[in-house]
Amino acid sequence: MERNEGTVDRAVRVLLGLILLGLWAANKIPYKTVALIVGLIALITGLTGFCAIYKLLGINTCKEC
């Protein structure tokens, strides 16, 4: 798997994932299942630097890659 996310893109995804998972864990958000799934996907893609949707669409925000 090659990276296709830049540094800012990855940081935003990790932050968003952590926020959504925190809200899910604290029971402070409606649609808890959606928050859990989106939070996990954002966190995993941010940590790995690879987004399958970006790959399908031919998007690459990684300047070093």
N, C-alpha and C positions, 0 to 999 in steps of 0.2 A: 504494500500500500504506500503510495507516495503522498506526501503532504500537499494539500491544496488550500490551506487556510493560512492567512498571514497572522502576525503577532497580535494585532488589535482585534481581529476577528476571533481568534482563539480566546483572548482575555474576556471579551464580551460574552462569548458562549459559556465559559466557565463561571463567570459572575452570575449570568442569568440562570444557569443550572443550579448553582448553590442557593440562590434566592428562592427559586421555585421549590426546590427540595426542602428548604427550611420552612417555607409556608405550608407545604404539604405535611411535614412532620409536626408542626404546631397546630394543625387543624384550623388554620386561619384563612382558608381560601375555598370558594365553591369549586365544583368540578375537580375534586381532588385527584381522580384517576388521570385526567388530562394533564394536570400540573405535574404529577409524578412522571408520566411518560415523556412529556416535553422537557422536563428538567433533566431526566436521565440522558435523553438523546443529546441535549445541549452540552451537558457535562462531558459525556464520552467523546463527542466529536471535538470539543474544545481541548480535551487532554491528548487525544491522538493526533489532531491536526488534519484529519481526513473527514470529508463530508461526501457521502455517496450522491446526494442531490447535486452538489457542485460538480462532481465527476460526470453525471449524466448530462448536465447543462453545459459542460465545458468551461466552467468558471474556475479561476485560480487567483486567489488573493494573496498568495505567498510570493513575495518578491525574491526571496532567496532560492526558491525552487526552480 
